[in-house]
Amino acid sequence: HETLDGLVDCLNGLDHSISNSIDRYTSWLPPEKNGVQPGPKGTESNVYGLYEIHDSSVKSCNEGLKDAANKPDFKDVAARYKDATDKLVPAMNAAYKYYDRDEYKDDKFAKAKEIHATMWPLVESFNKVSKDFRAAIVKANDARMDAEIKDVEAKQGRNLVFQKLNVMKAAKNAVAIGTDEKAPLADLEAVSNAFDKALTEMNDYATAHKEEADKVMMWSMFDNEAESYLKALKERVRRVRDKTPYSRSDIMSLNGSTGWTVTGSAEKVSHEYNELVSRSNSLRF
């Protein structure tokens, strides 16, 4: 369990930071041509640079990777992941400093082009490894979750603990699709409906067994956040279904740090899911 928890922290911490920083970088670059990111032209009027990757998230992830090095299921992918991030993070942070100091205004983007030529192959390697790393962790985490749900149902029935686990499983199934900007509408509707169904069953149970629910500290906060997550999923479905474009202010928020406030955005789904996980973790049965 501990090894898996360390790797999940790695995904939520370092992996998330790197992906956010790459998204920030590509948000102002020209679009890819034939699958190749050409890098800055030197004529860009909006230059956002990229985000810094903090040492704390690297250290915390490295602890998880060290632990995983002894586990057959994760050994290979953890070693590849460490190799990719060891190379990429210093390159990204050097690029962050260059843009943060506006040095491209002094050298007419000369170093910006050099940075891109060095850094981008490392980004591509990281993206490949990150995908495998995520898949291995998701697979192990799903197996653990399924085993826990079956165990609770067998020993205690479909009680409140079961209901919470069932809702969190449906929430987790929904987040991968809900946060994918290219996810097909049918997939979005399916995971949103499945979460809606699990939440309805949980709420019906909690209403019928009020005494059991009242004994659980922070239950109402968890329940309220589950409702917020359902709304975010439904808003996402509507935006995709109705093909609603993002407004100019939406785009500014999505390019900045307030993307999670944009109705129907993948960022909002991700934000509400993370809030739900944190509420779930604070429940005391």
Buried (B, 14 or more C-beta within 10 A) or exposed (E): EEBBEBBBBBBBBBBBBBBBBBBBBBEBBEEEEEEEBEBBEEEBEEBBBBBBBBEEBBEBBBEBBEBBEEEEBBEEBBBBBBEBBEBBBBBBBEBBEBBEEEBBEEEEBEBBBEBBEEBBEBBBBBBEBBEEBBEBBBEBBEEEBEEBBEEBBEEEEBBBBBBBBBBBBBBBBBBBBBBEEEBEEEBBBBBBBBBBEBBEBBBEBBEEEEEBBEEBEBBEBBBEBBBBBBEBBBBBBBBBEEEEEBEEEBBEBBBEEEBBBBBBBBBBBBBBBBBBBEBBEEBEE
